[in-house]
């Protein structure tokens, strides 16, 4: 975790393929940064690539570095005089201008000791990994004929189409039932899962591409839902597909409590046996003294009932807290609770999703 009372150090490096950097405090890494080099930058001189990597790293960690003194370490000796030398080209003016407002100095370190940033700037040259192996089968037509012949509903449709009592979009193709020119696959046949796997595993494309390819040759009820469920459950996709999510936010430590019951954490203990109509416990922990209150509650509870219990058992005894740390329970994210805490001047700190360690003291007390 970063300590804003200590000096930050940015160790950076660049190569033909990308730039990398590590944010350090007292020899311990705080965060890592790596980005591929833009095609137009790959032909630049080493000095300019190193300068671009330095600028991108500093701007990436702006929330950590802005407004405080820090050091940049690079293995390109010329950058040591970045803040003193005369800028000769327009691109240099452009990139150095992005550093205006930052308070830093540049120090040289040898390439042999700049191993972390160097590794982050280079391309992974590992051999390609085999994701899955598929093998063709040549008995598909015979198996589909058998599947249709053993499905009572399709046998009836087959006879009606052959007799002429059922017309388009139904038809017979080589003696097999087809809908709108596409072979009909019985839902009860194990052949359905094999077809889904064969179409999807040929490239492991997304839902829409898999559905589009499937609809060219086959038809069965609830195609979209079945394809959606199959693709979402594909183990290979879960293991190898990259995430298309926003970058994670920068880690920020919780403020250190300054007094008893000034900063607290709250959470619920649920699924307990009912005792005198109560089966939920609201646990409240003072982050300074670790003192705990356990308040029994009836279920279901609401933001209003939690507010009554909070004021009766916490505010009445210890006063209004300066801050509350909690998870993202619907009670704590409700408009009522947010407005109430704003009115009494209490700041709310909520944990990120699926990360209960943020309120670790309360979780441990539970």
N, C-alpha and C positions, 0 to 999 in steps of 0.2 A: 504494500500500500504506500502511496506517496506521502511524504511529510513535507508540507509547504514551508516549514521552518528551516529545511536543509537545502543545500545547493543541488540543482539539477545539472546533469551532464548529458549532452547528446553526442553519441558516437555514431558517425555516419560513414557511408562508403557508396560507391557507384561502380557499375560495370557496363558492358555493352548491352546487357539484357535488362538491367533494372537498377534500382537503388534500394538500400536497406539502412536501417538505423535502429538503435536501442537507446531508451531513456534510462539513465542510471542515477542512483543516489548511493553514495558511500560504497561503491562497488557492487551494489545489488540492482538487478534489472527491475524496472517498473513497468515498462511496456515495450513492445516491438513494432516495427514498421517495415513494410516491404511493398514495393510497387514496381510493375514492369515498366521498362523504358518506352516512351512513345516512339514510333518508327522514325519520326523526323529528328529525334534526338540521338539516335544510335550512330549517326555519322559525325557527330560533333567531336571536338577535341576532348581529351580526358579532363582538362581543367573545367570546361563548361559542363560536362556531365556530372562531375563532382559538385560543382556549384549548384546545379539544379537539384541534385539529391539532398544537399544541405538545406536548401530553401524549402523543399517539400517536407522534410522531416520536421523542421522548426514550425512550419505552418500547421502541420498535422497535430502537433502537441501544443497548439496555441493556448488552450485552457490551462495547461500546466505552467507555461513559460511566460505568458504575457504579464508584464508588471513586476517581474522579479529578475534578478541577475542570474545568468546561467553560462555554462561553458560548452562550446562545440569542439569536438575532437575529430580530426580527419587525418587520413594517411596521405593526402595530397599536400605537399609542402607549400606550394604557391598560395593555397587558400589561407595559410597562416597570416598573410598580409592583406586579406580581403578588405578589411576596414580602413587600411592605410593607403593602398595602391590606387593608381589612377585607372578608371574604367575606360577601356579602349573601344568597346563595341556597343551597339544598341542593345543586343540581347543581354549583355552583362548589366547594363543600366536597368533593364526590365526586371531581371531576377533579383538583383540586389535591392531594388526598390521595394520588393515584397517583404524585405526584412526591416523596413523602417518602423521604428517604435519598439523593437525588441532590444533589450539590454544584454549583450553577450560579448564574449571574446572567443577567438578561434585559436586552438592549440593543435600542434602537430603530434601525431603518434605514429610509430612505424607500422607498416602493413602487417608485419609478423605478429603484432599484438592486437591488431584491429580485427580479430577473427570473427566476432559475432556479427558485426555490421557487414563484413565481407561475405559471409555465408548468406545473409539475408538478401544481398544484392545479386546473387547468382541464380541461374536457372537450374532447376532440378533435372539432373541428367539420368535419373534412374530409368531402367528399362520398363517398358509398358507392362502393366499387370493384366493378366487374363481375368476378365470379369465373369465370363460365363462361356460354356461350350454347348453348342447346339448341333444335333445330328438330324439329317433328313430322314423322313419315313415315306415309303412309297405305296402304302396300303390304304391311303386316306379314302379314296372313292369307295372301295369295298366296305370299309368300316362305316362310312356315312350311309350307304345303302342299307346296311344292317340296322343302324340306329333308327332310320326312318321307318323301316319295316316292322320294328318292335315297338313303335310309339302309336298307341291306338288313335289318337287325334290325327296324326299325319297319315295313317292308313286310310282313315275316312276321307281326308282332303284329297289324297292320291286317287281314290276311286271316283270322287266327285269330279275332279279335273279331267280324268280319263273319260268319264261318261259325258262330259260337256255341261254338267249342271253347275259347276263352279268355274267362273271365268277370271279374266285379268283383275288384279295383278298376279293371280295364281297361275302356275304353268308347270309343265313337266320338262325337265332338262335331262336327257339321257336316262329317262325313267325315274328321276329323282324330283321331289317337290321343290319348287323354287317360288320365291315371292319377289315380284318386281325384277325378275331376271337374276336374282341372287339365291344361292342354295340356302335352304331353310335348315337350321341346326336345332334339334330338339333340346329343350332345357335340361331334361333328365339325363341326357347322354354325357358320359365322361369325355366325349369328343369335344365338347364345348370348352372345357378348361384347356385342353391341348391346343385348340385353335387360338384361344386368347394368348396362351404362352408363346406359340409360334409367331404370331403377328407382333406382339409386344417385344419379345426377346430379340427380334431382328433390328437391333439398334437401341432398344430401350427408350423409345420416344415417349412423349407425354400423352395425356389423356386424349386430346383432340386429334393428334396425328395417328395414334393407335386406332381410334374410332373411325377416322376417315379411311384408313387402309382396310379396316375390317368390313366397312360398308360396301366396298367395291365388289366383294365376292360373296358375302354371307349376310344372312338375316336371322334374327331371333328376338323374342320379346325382351324389353327392358335393356336394350343394348347399351345405352349411355350409362345407366347405373352399374351394370355388371363390369363394363370397361373401367369405369371410375374406381370401383372397389378393387379390381385386379391390379391396376397400376399403382394405387396407393399402398397396396400390400406387397409390392414387389421388393424382395429383400435386396436384390442387386442395385436397384435404383436408390434405396435408402442408404446403401453403403458407399456408393460412388458418385452420385449426383451432387453437384455443388449447391450450396444454399444461396438463395436469392433473397437475402435479408439485409436490412439496414445494418451498418457497422455497429457493433456494441458500443455503448457509451463508456466514457472514461471512468475508471474506478475512483470513487471519492470516499474518504473515511467519514464516519459519523462524527459530529462535533463532540469533544470530550466534555462530559458533564461538569458543571461548575459548582453545584450544590446538591444536597439531598432533595429528591422529589422535584427537581427542576426539569429533568429529562427522564422520560419513562418509556417502557415498551409494553405493548398490550397484545394479547392473543387469546384464542378460544381453545378450550379442551372439550371436545365433543364425543358423542357416541358412548356416554357413560350410563350406567344403570340409573333408572329414575328413583330419586329419594325425595319424598315429600313434594312431588311435582317438579323437582329440579333435576335436569340431566345435562346441563352445560355449565362450564366454569369459565368465567372471564378472569384471566390471570394478568396482573399488572405488576411490573417489576421496575423498581427504581434503578436506573443505570449507574448511579453513583455508589449507593450503599448495598445494592443487590437485594434489598428488602422486597418481599413479595406480598401482594394481596390476592386472595382467591375468592371471587364473588360468585356464588351459585345463581344460575339463571334458569328460567323455564324455556322450553322449546315449543314453537319457533320464537325466536327473538327478532327484534327490529332495531333500527337505528335509534328510535325514540326510547325504547326500553333500555338499551345500552347506555344512552345518555343519562337517563334517570339513575341507573346504578353507578355510573361513573361519578356523577356529582354527589350522590349520597355517600359513597364509600371512599372516594379518593379526594375530590376537591374539598369536601367538608373537613377532612382530616389534615390534608397536606397542602391545600391551596391549588391554584391553577398552574399546571406545568408549562414550561417554556416550549417543550417539544414532545412529540409522541412518535415512536417508531412502531410500525405495524406492517402486516402483510396487506395484500390487496383483497381482503374480504369485502363482499358487497356492502357490508355495514360501513366500512371505513372509506369506501369510494363513493358512497351515496352523497347526493347534493345536500341533504340535511346535515350529515356529520361534517362535511367540509365547511358549510356555512357557519355551523355552530362553533367550530374550532377557530374560524376566522374572526368571529365576533368576540371571543374571549382572548384572542391574541396568541393562540398556540400554533406552532408550526408543525406540519405533518410530514414525516419522512416515511415513505413506503418502500418496501423491498421490491426489487425487480422480480418479474415472473419466474417461478420455479427456482428461486434462490432464497430459501428460508434462513440462510446463514446471516443475512443482513440483520435480522432480529434474533441473533443467536442466544443472547442472555435469556430472553423470554422463552424461546424454544427449549433451552436447557432446563429452565425452571419447570416447564410442563412435564 
